């Protein structure tokens, strides 16, 4: 079993997703929280190259093992980050390693 930075109250595993536009994803979390997230500016680096194209972005799916959205080739976004974005309307601050 994988550990998660999310506690049991957040249920930060995606239950459902719908692609809305070439940059937005509608998410429904296990606890019922719903919202749309513009993820295009979070798709950095070569692993997201295909996901940044309209065709590649359209292939977004929910990985049943990790409970987050994924694209072919293994690109994914952290479920707790997406949950906080939907819950608060802001991206969580990144934490740099000390």
PyMOL CGO cylinders between C-alpha atoms (Angstrom):
from pymol import cmd
from pymol.cgo import CYLINDER

trace = [
    CYLINDER, 0.00, 0.00, 0.00, 1.36, 3.41, -0.94, 0.3, 1, 1, 1, 1, 1, 1,
    CYLINDER, 1.36, 3.41, -0.94, 1.62, 6.17, 1.60, 0.3, 1, 1, 1, 1, 1, 1,
    CYLINDER, 1.62, 6.17, 1.60, 0.12, 9.52, 0.72, 0.3, 1, 1, 1, 1, 1, 1,
    CYLINDER, 0.12, 9.52, 0.72, 0.61, 13.04, 2.00, 0.3, 1, 1, 1, 1, 1, 1,
    CYLINDER, 0.61, 13.04, 2.00, -3.19, 13.27, 2.07, 0.3, 1, 1, 1, 1, 1, 1,
    CYLINDER, -3.19, 13.27, 2.07, -5.08, 12.22, 5.14, 0.3, 1, 1, 1, 1, 1, 1,
    CYLINDER, -5.08, 12.22, 5.14, -8.31, 10.23, 5.13, 0.3, 1, 1, 1, 1, 1, 1,
    CYLINDER, -8.31, 10.23, 5.13, -10.42, 13.38, 5.28, 0.3, 1, 1, 1, 1, 1, 1,
    CYLINDER, -10.42, 13.38, 5.28, -9.30, 14.68, 1.89, 0.3, 1, 1, 1, 1, 1, 1,
    CYLINDER, -9.30, 14.68, 1.89, -10.03, 11.53, -0.13, 0.3, 1, 1, 1, 1, 1, 1,
    CYLINDER, -10.03, 11.53, -0.13, -7.77, 13.05, -2.76, 0.3, 1, 1, 1, 1, 1, 1,
    CYLINDER, -7.77, 13.05, -2.76, -8.23, 10.21, -5.20, 0.3, 1, 1, 1, 1, 1, 1,
    CYLINDER, -8.23, 10.21, -5.20, -10.13, 11.15, -8.32, 0.3, 1, 1, 1, 1, 1, 1,
    CYLINDER, -10.13, 11.15, -8.32, -13.40, 9.40, -8.70, 0.3, 1, 1, 1, 1, 1, 1,
    CYLINDER, -13.40, 9.40, -8.70, -14.20, 10.78, -12.12, 0.3, 1, 1, 1, 1, 1, 1,
    CYLINDER, -14.20, 10.78, -12.12, -12.83, 13.20, -14.69, 0.3, 1, 1, 1, 1, 1, 1,
    CYLINDER, -12.83, 13.20, -14.69, -14.10, 14.89, -17.83, 0.3, 1, 1, 1, 1, 1, 1,
    CYLINDER, -14.10, 14.89, -17.83, -12.01, 16.80, -20.32, 0.3, 1, 1, 1, 1, 1, 1,
    CYLINDER, -12.01, 16.80, -20.32, -13.61, 20.19, -20.80, 0.3, 1, 1, 1, 1, 1, 1,
    CYLINDER, -13.61, 20.19, -20.80, -11.33, 22.11, -23.17, 0.3, 1, 1, 1, 1, 1, 1,
    CYLINDER, -11.33, 22.11, -23.17, -7.78, 21.57, -24.41, 0.3, 1, 1, 1, 1, 1, 1,
    CYLINDER, -7.78, 21.57, -24.41, -6.53, 22.86, -21.06, 0.3, 1, 1, 1, 1, 1, 1,
    CYLINDER, -6.53, 22.86, -21.06, -9.24, 22.24, -18.44, 0.3, 1, 1, 1, 1, 1, 1,
    CYLINDER, -9.24, 22.24, -18.44, -10.25, 19.05, -16.66, 0.3, 1, 1, 1, 1, 1, 1,
    CYLINDER, -10.25, 19.05, -16.66, -13.45, 18.62, -14.65, 0.3, 1, 1, 1, 1, 1, 1,
    CYLINDER, -13.45, 18.62, -14.65, -12.72, 16.53, -11.56, 0.3, 1, 1, 1, 1, 1, 1,
    CYLINDER, -12.72, 16.53, -11.56, -14.91, 14.73, -9.04, 0.3, 1, 1, 1, 1, 1, 1,
    CYLINDER, -14.91, 14.73, -9.04, -13.16, 13.46, -5.93, 0.3, 1, 1, 1, 1, 1, 1,
    CYLINDER, -13.16, 13.46, -5.93, -14.17, 10.49, -3.77, 0.3, 1, 1, 1, 1, 1, 1,
    CYLINDER, -14.17, 10.49, -3.77, -15.56, 12.81, -1.08, 0.3, 1, 1, 1, 1, 1, 1,
    CYLINDER, -15.56, 12.81, -1.08, -17.85, 14.54, -3.60, 0.3, 1, 1, 1, 1, 1, 1,
    CYLINDER, -17.85, 14.54, -3.60, -15.75, 17.69, -4.13, 0.3, 1, 1, 1, 1, 1, 1,
    CYLINDER, -15.75, 17.69, -4.13, -16.07, 18.80, -7.75, 0.3, 1, 1, 1, 1, 1, 1,
    CYLINDER, -16.07, 18.80, -7.75, -14.43, 21.47, -9.85, 0.3, 1, 1, 1, 1, 1, 1,
    CYLINDER, -14.43, 21.47, -9.85, -12.66, 22.38, -13.05, 0.3, 1, 1, 1, 1, 1, 1,
    CYLINDER, -12.66, 22.38, -13.05, -8.93, 22.91, -13.19, 0.3, 1, 1, 1, 1, 1, 1,
    CYLINDER, -8.93, 22.91, -13.19, -6.87, 24.61, -15.90, 0.3, 1, 1, 1, 1, 1, 1,
    CYLINDER, -6.87, 24.61, -15.90, -3.80, 22.36, -15.89, 0.3, 1, 1, 1, 1, 1, 1,
    CYLINDER, -3.80, 22.36, -15.89, -1.96, 23.54, -19.00, 0.3, 1, 1, 1, 1, 1, 1,
    CYLINDER, -1.96, 23.54, -19.00, 0.49, 25.72, -17.05, 0.3, 1, 1, 1, 1, 1, 1,
    CYLINDER, 0.49, 25.72, -17.05, 1.33, 22.70, -14.83, 0.3, 1, 1, 1, 1, 1, 1,
    CYLINDER, 1.33, 22.70, -14.83, 2.39, 20.46, -17.74, 0.3, 1, 1, 1, 1, 1, 1,
    CYLINDER, 2.39, 20.46, -17.74, 6.14, 21.19, -17.72, 0.3, 1, 1, 1, 1, 1, 1,
    CYLINDER, 6.14, 21.19, -17.72, 9.03, 19.21, -19.11, 0.3, 1, 1, 1, 1, 1, 1,
    CYLINDER, 9.03, 19.21, -19.11, 9.44, 16.52, -21.73, 0.3, 1, 1, 1, 1, 1, 1,
    CYLINDER, 9.44, 16.52, -21.73, 7.20, 13.98, -19.94, 0.3, 1, 1, 1, 1, 1, 1,
    CYLINDER, 7.20, 13.98, -19.94, 4.23, 16.29, -20.67, 0.3, 1, 1, 1, 1, 1, 1,
    CYLINDER, 4.23, 16.29, -20.67, 5.15, 17.03, -24.32, 0.3, 1, 1, 1, 1, 1, 1,
    CYLINDER, 5.15, 17.03, -24.32, 2.35, 14.85, -25.73, 0.3, 1, 1, 1, 1, 1, 1,
    CYLINDER, 2.35, 14.85, -25.73, -0.14, 16.05, -23.11, 0.3, 1, 1, 1, 1, 1, 1,
    CYLINDER, -0.14, 16.05, -23.11, 0.38, 19.66, -24.25, 0.3, 1, 1, 1, 1, 1, 1,
    CYLINDER, 0.38, 19.66, -24.25, -1.02, 18.83, -27.71, 0.3, 1, 1, 1, 1, 1, 1,
    CYLINDER, -1.02, 18.83, -27.71, -4.82, 18.78, -28.22, 0.3, 1, 1, 1, 1, 1, 1,
    CYLINDER, -4.82, 18.78, -28.22, -4.73, 15.10, -29.17, 0.3, 1, 1, 1, 1, 1, 1,
    CYLINDER, -4.73, 15.10, -29.17, -2.49, 14.15, -26.28, 0.3, 1, 1, 1, 1, 1, 1,
    CYLINDER, -2.49, 14.15, -26.28, -4.46, 16.18, -23.77, 0.3, 1, 1, 1, 1, 1, 1,
    CYLINDER, -4.46, 16.18, -23.77, -7.65, 14.43, -24.89, 0.3, 1, 1, 1, 1, 1, 1,
    CYLINDER, -7.65, 14.43, -24.89, -6.18, 11.10, -23.76, 0.3, 1, 1, 1, 1, 1, 1,
    CYLINDER, -6.18, 11.10, -23.76, -6.27, 12.08, -20.05, 0.3, 1, 1, 1, 1, 1, 1,
    CYLINDER, -6.27, 12.08, -20.05, -7.63, 9.29, -17.84, 0.3, 1, 1, 1, 1, 1, 1,
    CYLINDER, -7.63, 9.29, -17.84, -7.85, 8.34, -14.18, 0.3, 1, 1, 1, 1, 1, 1,
    CYLINDER, -7.85, 8.34, -14.18, -5.27, 5.75, -13.12, 0.3, 1, 1, 1, 1, 1, 1,
    CYLINDER, -5.27, 5.75, -13.12, -7.12, 3.20, -10.95, 0.3, 1, 1, 1, 1, 1, 1,
    CYLINDER, -7.12, 3.20, -10.95, -3.99, 2.41, -8.92, 0.3, 1, 1, 1, 1, 1, 1,
    CYLINDER, -3.99, 2.41, -8.92, -2.81, 5.92, -8.09, 0.3, 1, 1, 1, 1, 1, 1,
    CYLINDER, -2.81, 5.92, -8.09, -6.18, 7.68, -8.25, 0.3, 1, 1, 1, 1, 1, 1,
    CYLINDER, -6.18, 7.68, -8.25, -4.88, 10.64, -10.21, 0.3, 1, 1, 1, 1, 1, 1,
    CYLINDER, -4.88, 10.64, -10.21, -5.16, 11.88, -13.76, 0.3, 1, 1, 1, 1, 1, 1,
    CYLINDER, -5.16, 11.88, -13.76, -2.58, 10.52, -16.17, 0.3, 1, 1, 1, 1, 1, 1,
    CYLINDER, -2.58, 10.52, -16.17, -1.56, 10.75, -19.79, 0.3, 1, 1, 1, 1, 1, 1,
    CYLINDER, -1.56, 10.75, -19.79, 0.11, 8.08, -21.93, 0.3, 1, 1, 1, 1, 1, 1,
    CYLINDER, 0.11, 8.08, -21.93, 3.80, 7.78, -21.20, 0.3, 1, 1, 1, 1, 1, 1,
    CYLINDER, 3.80, 7.78, -21.20, 3.34, 8.10, -17.44, 0.3, 1, 1, 1, 1, 1, 1,
    CYLINDER, 3.34, 8.10, -17.44, 2.78, 11.84, -17.09, 0.3, 1, 1, 1, 1, 1, 1,
    CYLINDER, 2.78, 11.84, -17.09, 0.55, 12.63, -14.11, 0.3, 1, 1, 1, 1, 1, 1,
    CYLINDER, 0.55, 12.63, -14.11, -0.39, 15.33, -11.62, 0.3, 1, 1, 1, 1, 1, 1,
    CYLINDER, -0.39, 15.33, -11.62, -0.44, 14.80, -7.85, 0.3, 1, 1, 1, 1, 1, 1,
    CYLINDER, -0.44, 14.80, -7.85, -3.96, 14.19, -6.58, 0.3, 1, 1, 1, 1, 1, 1,
    CYLINDER, -3.96, 14.19, -6.58, -3.44, 16.21, -3.39, 0.3, 1, 1, 1, 1, 1, 1,
    CYLINDER, -3.44, 16.21, -3.39, -2.31, 19.21, -5.42, 0.3, 1, 1, 1, 1, 1, 1,
    CYLINDER, -2.31, 19.21, -5.42, -5.37, 19.00, -7.67, 0.3, 1, 1, 1, 1, 1, 1,
    CYLINDER, -5.37, 19.00, -7.67, -7.64, 18.54, -4.66, 0.3, 1, 1, 1, 1, 1, 1,
    CYLINDER, -7.64, 18.54, -4.66, -6.28, 21.69, -3.00, 0.3, 1, 1, 1, 1, 1, 1,
    CYLINDER, -6.28, 21.69, -3.00, -6.66, 23.64, -6.26, 0.3, 1, 1, 1, 1, 1, 1,
    CYLINDER, -6.66, 23.64, -6.26, -10.33, 22.66, -6.50, 0.3, 1, 1, 1, 1, 1, 1,
    CYLINDER, -10.33, 22.66, -6.50, -10.94, 23.17, -2.77, 0.3, 1, 1, 1, 1, 1, 1,
    CYLINDER, -10.94, 23.17, -2.77, -9.25, 26.56, -2.38, 0.3, 1, 1, 1, 1, 1, 1,
    CYLINDER, -9.25, 26.56, -2.38, -9.04, 27.95, -5.91, 0.3, 1, 1, 1, 1, 1, 1,
    CYLINDER, -9.04, 27.95, -5.91, -5.26, 28.30, -5.64, 0.3, 1, 1, 1, 1, 1, 1,
    CYLINDER, -5.26, 28.30, -5.64, -2.33, 26.04, -6.40, 0.3, 1, 1, 1, 1, 1, 1,
    CYLINDER, -2.33, 26.04, -6.40, -0.52, 24.94, -3.23, 0.3, 1, 1, 1, 1, 1, 1,
    CYLINDER, -0.52, 24.94, -3.23, 2.82, 26.65, -2.71, 0.3, 1, 1, 1, 1, 1, 1,
    CYLINDER, 2.82, 26.65, -2.71, 5.69, 24.50, -3.88, 0.3, 1, 1, 1, 1, 1, 1,
    CYLINDER, 5.69, 24.50, -3.88, 8.07, 23.37, -1.20, 0.3, 1, 1, 1, 1, 1, 1,
    CYLINDER, 8.07, 23.37, -1.20, 11.74, 23.49, -2.08, 0.3, 1, 1, 1, 1, 1, 1,
    CYLINDER, 11.74, 23.49, -2.08, 13.98, 20.86, -0.52, 0.3, 1, 1, 1, 1, 1, 1,
    CYLINDER, 13.98, 20.86, -0.52, 16.26, 22.33, 2.11, 0.3, 1, 1, 1, 1, 1, 1,
]
cmd.load_cgo(trace, "trace")
